[in-house]
């Protein structure tokens, strides 16, 4: 017999058809893809042909665009009722509204939430089921959930209040012990990120298939680690991953995989499309309010620095006098094409819309922060990689060796065009609680938010054009 697994992950509130970036010999190009209505109709079409279908979401579902963030995820609930999902694992952005709201949102879902490595820090009990079992004809499938393990380290403090996380190795082993003899196939639904998933399955035997999330990887061919296959389906509701699994004598004998690009040729679910149109209709003002213009494609598809984040950090330096500006190395947000930028676009670029702060730190402290960030991106141990890209910046130039040992990657570093002086005190500007967490008590928060800063920058400086020369260079 055969059953089908369908995966979406890291949709980040991308409800509708949108631009997606693809690399070509001429550089970045944009194509229109995606949207929840296309996802929904595709899954429904598959279910009409095959009764043995499982459809899972790999996390970062309830955050990323204005309608989702403004309603703390509530706007998505009616849509999810129609999408025939079979399960969900929370991503790191699911914790943005706190434990209570996460529990509320998941209690409204018509499908289970699973996470074996997440506990209530008060009771020490699991917050959600560690796994579920589903029957596909004569075959029983066990699905184990793994949420992002480093919320308490990488995200603002309020995200993890009342919660306790682990890397999931022992928890998955325990789930496998409990599932032994009860299921024929084991699937791991993970929001750990591709490198962490690869390391985990090299240490934990008995997982057949991994539906990976968090790192926004477009896996075109399954990654095989011994007897385990790992896949991931990009981000932003632009793609779906499909696994057709053939079973004989209750063992997997064949797996066919496809990364599906949801272009405009895919039909839309009219009911879901109607719900999306209703939601977006409530934000007509923001969608029609033009706040500036870009002469460059804005995207976050490059590791060292990106045009979208350059807009943010240039804006910070424009509105607040400082030596350098920083923003987090986020991966979310679909790209934005050359042309007008709306208020809605800015809320997609930086949906957290954090308050800006200034911080006075020494050159040595800044050097150590940057070294720590490079370790979190390039560590040889996947469990020490904390997700995201290199810190985005303006006013800073750096060369580094990504594969050097921890603490020894930076080769040269300039602030405001001059070599850094370790004993000198520098003023930096940034936004929110996610950045420079160890210095929270020294931050001076301003009554100015990121989006207001970007609007002022665009209106006072005119159309934005990204720098062509690199300032963060691996050597």
C-alpha positions in Angstrom: 0.0 0.0 0.0 1.0 3.6 -0.3 0.3 6.7 1.8 1.2 10.4 1.2 2.8 12.9 3.6 2.5 16.6 2.8 4.5 19.2 4.6 4.3 23.0 4.9 6.6 24.9 7.2 7.6 28.4 8.1 4.6 30.0 6.4 5.1 33.2 8.5 1.6 34.6 7.8 2.0 34.7 4.0 -1.7 34.3 3.3 -1.9 35.3 -0.4 -0.1 35.1 -3.7 3.3 36.9 -3.3 6.7 37.3 -4.8 9.3 34.6 -4.1 13.0 34.9 -4.9 14.8 32.4 -7.1 18.5 32.4 -8.1 19.4 32.5 -11.8 22.6 33.2 -13.7 21.6 36.8 -13.8 21.2 37.0 -10.0 17.9 37.1 -8.0 14.6 36.9 -9.9 11.1 37.0 -8.6 8.1 34.8 -9.4 4.5 34.9 -8.1 3.8 31.9 -5.9 2.0 30.6 -2.9 -0.9 31.4 -0.6 -3.0 29.4 1.8 -5.8 29.0 -0.7 -3.4 27.2 -3.1 -2.1 25.0 -0.3 -5.6 24.1 0.8 -6.8 23.2 -2.7 -3.8 21.1 -3.5 -4.2 19.0 -0.4 -7.9 18.6 -1.0 -7.2 17.4 -4.6 -4.8 14.8 -3.3 -7.3 13.6 -0.7 -9.9 13.1 -3.4 -7.6 10.6 -5.1 -6.1 9.0 -2.1 -7.7 8.4 1.3 -4.3 7.7 2.9 -2.9 11.3 3.3 -1.3 13.1 6.2 -0.7 16.8 6.1 1.4 18.5 8.7 2.6 22.1 9.6 6.2 22.4 10.8 5.9 25.7 12.7 6.2 29.5 12.5 2.5 29.5 11.5 1.1 32.2 13.8 3.5 35.1 13.1 4.9 37.2 10.2 2.5 39.6 8.6 0.3 42.4 9.9 -3.1 40.5 10.1 -1.5 37.7 12.1 0.6 39.7 14.4 -2.0 42.3 15.2 -4.5 39.6 16.2 -1.9 37.5 18.0 -2.5 34.7 15.6 -6.3 34.7 15.9 -6.9 35.8 12.3 -5.6 32.5 11.1 -7.9 30.2 13.1 -10.9 30.2 10.7 -8.6 29.5 7.8 -6.9 26.6 9.6 -10.3 25.0 10.3 -10.7 24.5 6.5 -7.2 23.3 5.7 -7.5 19.6 6.8 -4.2 19.5 8.7 -3.4 16.5 10.7 -0.9 18.0 13.1 1.3 20.9 14.0 4.6 21.6 15.9 5.2 25.1 17.3 8.0 27.1 15.8 10.1 29.7 17.7 7.7 32.5 16.6 4.7 30.7 18.1 6.0 31.9 21.5 5.9 35.6 20.6 2.6 36.1 22.4 3.5 34.2 25.5 2.5 30.8 26.9 -1.1 31.6 27.6 -1.8 32.8 24.1 0.0 29.7 22.6 -2.2 27.4 24.7 -5.3 29.4 23.7 -4.5 29.3 20.0 -3.7 25.6 20.0 -6.8 24.8 21.9 -8.8 26.2 19.0 -7.1 24.1 16.4 -9.1 21.1 14.9 -5.8 19.1 14.8 -3.3 18.2 17.6 -0.2 20.1 18.6 2.8 17.9 19.4 6.1 18.7 21.0 8.1 16.2 23.0 10.8 18.7 24.2 8.6 21.5 25.7 7.5 21.6 29.4 5.6 23.9 31.7 8.4 25.1 33.9 6.1 25.2 36.9 4.6 21.7 36.7 7.5 20.2 34.7 4.8 18.5 32.7 4.7 18.4 28.9 2.7 21.3 27.5 1.5 19.2 24.5 1.4 15.6 23.4 4.8 14.3 22.6 3.5 12.2 19.6 0.4 11.0 17.9 -0.4 7.8 16.0 -2.4 7.7 12.8 -3.6 4.7 10.8 -3.1 4.6 7.1 -5.0 1.5 6.1 -3.1 -1.4 7.7 -0.1 0.7 8.5 0.3 2.7 11.7 2.3 5.9 11.6 3.8 7.5 14.7 4.5 11.2 14.5 6.9 12.7 17.1 7.0 16.5 17.6 10.1 18.6 18.3 9.8 22.4 18.8 12.7 24.9 18.5 15.0 24.3 21.5 16.6 27.6 22.0 13.7 30.1 22.5 15.0 31.0 25.9 18.4 31.8 24.5 17.7 33.6 21.2 14.3 35.2 21.6 13.1 38.0 24.0 12.6 36.9 27.6 8.8 37.1 27.5 8.7 34.4 24.8 9.9 31.7 27.1 8.4 32.7 30.5 6.9 29.7 32.1 8.4 27.3 29.6 11.3 24.9 29.5 13.0 23.6 26.4 15.5 20.9 25.5 17.3 19.7 22.4 15.0 16.7 22.3 17.6 13.8 22.0 16.5 12.0 25.2 12.8 12.9 24.6 12.8 11.4 21.1 14.5 8.3 22.4 11.8 7.9 25.0 9.0 8.4 22.4 10.6 5.7 20.2 10.6 3.3 23.2 6.9 4.0 23.8 6.1 3.6 20.1 8.1 0.4 19.7 5.7 -2.4 18.6 2.8 0.0 18.2 3.7 1.6 14.8 5.2 0.6 11.5 6.6 4.0 10.4 8.1 6.8 12.6 7.9 10.4 11.3 9.7 13.3 13.1 7.9 16.6 12.7 10.6 19.1 13.7 11.2 22.9 14.0 14.8 22.4 15.0 16.4 23.4 11.7 18.1 21.2 9.1 21.6 21.0 10.7 20.2 20.0 14.1 17.8 17.4 12.6 20.7 15.8 10.7 22.8 15.6 14.0 19.8 14.3 16.0 19.0 11.4 13.6 22.7 10.5 13.5 22.5 10.0 17.3 19.0 8.5 17.6 18.1 5.4 15.6 14.6 4.4 14.5 13.3 7.5 12.8 12.2 6.8 9.2 11.3 10.2 7.9 11.9 13.8 9.1 9.7 16.7 8.1 12.2 19.5 9.0 11.5 23.2 9.6 12.9 26.5 10.9 15.9 26.9 8.5 13.8 27.7 5.4 15.6 25.1 3.3 14.2 24.2 -0.1 15.2 20.5 -0.1 14.8 19.2 -3.6 16.1 15.7 -3.0 15.8 13.9 0.4 18.9 14.0 2.6 19.7 10.5 3.7 21.4 9.9 7.1 21.8 6.1 7.4 18.2 4.8 7.2 16.5 8.2 7.7 15.3 10.6 5.0 15.1 14.3 5.8 13.1 16.9 3.8 12.1 20.5 4.2 9.8 22.7 2.2 11.1 26.2 2.0 9.0 28.9 3.6 6.3 31.5 3.2 3.6 29.1 1.8 5.5 29.2 -1.4 6.2 25.4 -1.5 4.9 22.1 -0.3 6.8 18.9 0.3 5.2 15.7 -0.8 6.4 12.2 0.1 4.6 9.2 -1.4 5.6 6.3 0.8 5.2 2.7 -0.4 4.8 0.0 2.3 5.2 -3.8 1.9 4.9 -6.1 4.9 4.7 -3.0 7.1 8.1 -1.8 6.0 9.0 1.2 3.8 10.3 -0.1 0.4 10.1 3.1 -1.6 9.8 6.8 -1.1 9.1 9.3 -3.9 9.6 13.0 -3.0 8.7 16.2 -4.7 9.2 19.9 -3.7 6.2 21.5 -5.1 6.4 25.2 -6.2 2.9 26.6 -5.8 2.9 28.9 -8.9 -0.2 30.7 -10.3 -1.2 27.6 -12.3 -2.4 25.9 -9.1 -6.0 26.4 -8.3 -7.2 28.2 -5.2 -9.7 26.9 -2.6 -12.6 29.3 -3.1 -13.7 29.0 0.6 -10.2 29.7 1.9 -9.7 32.5 -0.6 -12.9 34.2 0.6 -11.6 34.0 4.2 -8.3 35.5 3.2 -9.9 38.3 1.2 -12.1 39.1 4.2 -9.0 39.3 6.5 -7.0 41.4 4.1 -10.0 43.7 3.5 -9.6 44.9 7.1 -6.1 46.2 6.2 -7.0 48.1 3.1 -5.7 51.4 4.5 -2.2 49.9 5.3 -2.1 48.1 1.9 -2.9 51.3 0.0 -0.7 53.7 2.0 2.5 54.2 0.1 5.3 55.3 2.4 8.3 55.2 0.0 10.0 53.5 -2.8 12.8 51.0 -3.4 15.1 50.8 -6.4 16.4 47.4 -5.3 14.7 44.1 -4.8 14.4 43.7 -1.0 15.1 40.2 0.2 16.7 38.2 3.1 18.1 35.3 1.0 21.8 35.9 1.6 23.8 34.9 4.7 26.2 37.8 5.4 24.0 40.8 4.7 20.8 41.5 2.7 19.1 44.5 1.1 16.0 44.2 3.2 17.9 44.5 6.4 20.2 47.2 5.1 17.0 49.3 4.7 16.3 48.8 8.4 19.8 49.5 9.7 20.3 52.5 7.4 17.0 53.9 8.7 18.1 53.4 12.3 21.3 55.4 11.7 19.4 58.1 9.9 17.0 58.8 12.8 19.4 58.3 15.7 23.0 59.4 15.9 25.3 56.4 16.6 28.5 54.7 15.4 26.7 51.6 14.1 23.3 50.1 13.7 22.2 46.5 14.1 19.3 44.3 13.3 18.7 40.6 13.8 19.5 38.1 11.0 15.9 37.1 10.4 14.9 34.8 7.6 11.2 35.6 7.4 9.4 37.9 4.9 8.9 37.2 1.2 10.9 39.5 -1.1 9.5 42.9 -2.2 10.0 44.0 -5.8 11.4 47.3 -7.1 8.7 50.1 -6.8 6.4 51.5 -4.2 6.5 50.3 -0.6 3.4 50.4 1.5 2.8 50.5 5.2 1.7 46.8 4.9 5.0 46.0 3.3 6.9 47.5 6.2 4.9 45.4 8.7 5.9 42.3 6.7 9.6 43.4 6.7 9.7 43.8 10.4 6.4 42.6 12.0 7.8 42.9 15.5 8.1 46.7 15.0 10.4 46.9 18.1 11.2 50.1 20.0 14.6 51.4 19.2 17.3 51.7 21.8 20.8 53.0 22.1 23.6 51.1 23.9 27.1 52.2 24.9 29.6 49.3 24.8 33.3 49.0 24.4 35.0 47.8 21.3 36.0 44.6 23.1 32.4 43.9 24.1 31.2 44.5 20.5 34.0 42.2 19.2 32.9 39.5 21.6 29.2 39.9 20.6 30.1 39.5 16.9 32.3 36.5 17.6 29.4 34.9 19.6 27.0 35.6 16.7 29.4 34.0 14.2 29.6 30.9 16.4 25.8 30.7 16.5 25.8 30.7 12.7 28.8 28.6 11.8 29.5 26.4 14.8 30.9 23.0 13.8 28.5 21.5 16.3 24.9 21.8 15.0 23.5 21.9 18.5 25.5 25.1 19.0 23.9 26.8 15.9 21.1 29.0 17.1 19.4 29.8 13.8 19.3 33.0 11.8 21.9 34.7 9.7 24.8 37.0 10.6 23.8 40.1 12.5 22.8 42.8 10.0 24.5 46.2 10.3 25.3 49.6 9.0 28.4 51.6 9.9 30.4 48.4 10.3 32.8 46.5 8.0 34.1 43.0 8.9 36.1 40.2 7.3 35.9 36.8 8.9 36.9 33.2 8.4 33.6 31.2 9.0 35.3 27.8 9.7 37.9 29.1 12.2 37.4 28.0 15.9 35.0 29.7 18.2 36.3 33.1 19.2 38.8 33.3 16.4 36.8 34.1 13.2 37.0 37.9 12.9 40.0 39.0 10.9 39.3 42.8 10.6 36.7 45.1 12.0 36.0 48.7 11.3 33.4 51.0 12.9 32.5 54.2 11.1 35.4 53.6 8.7 38.1 53.3 11.4 39.7 50.2 12.8 38.0 49.2 16.1 39.7 50.2 19.3 39.0 47.7 22.1 39.0 50.2 24.9 36.9 52.8 23.2 33.2 53.2 24.0 30.9 53.1 21.0 27.2 54.0 20.7 25.1 51.5 18.8 21.4 51.7 17.8 19.1 48.7 17.4 15.6 47.5 18.2 13.9 45.2 20.6 14.7 42.6 23.2 16.1 39.9 20.8 19.4 41.7 20.2 22.2 42.3 22.8 20.3 40.4 25.5 23.1 40.4 28.0 23.1 44.2 28.0 19.4 44.6 28.5 19.8 46.8 31.7 22.2 49.1 29.8 19.8 49.8 26.9 18.2 53.2 26.6 14.9 52.7 24.8 13.4 55.5 22.7 9.8 56.4 22.1 10.4 55.5 18.4 9.6 52.2 16.7 11.3 50.6 13.8 8.6 51.2 11.2 8.4 54.9 12.1 12.1 55.1 11.6 11.9 53.4 8.2 9.1 55.7 7.1 11.1 58.8 8.1 14.2 57.5 6.3 12.3 56.8 3.1 10.5 60.1 3.1 13.5 62.2 3.9 16.2 60.4 1.8 14.0 59.4 -1.1 14.0 56.0 -3.0 16.1 53.4 -1.3 18.9 51.7 -3.2 21.0 49.0 -1.6 24.7 49.2 -1.5 26.4 47.1 -4.2 29.7 46.7 -2.3 29.8 44.1 0.5 30.7 45.2 4.0 30.6 41.8 5.7 33.0 39.5 3.8 34.0 35.9 4.4 37.7 35.4 3.5 
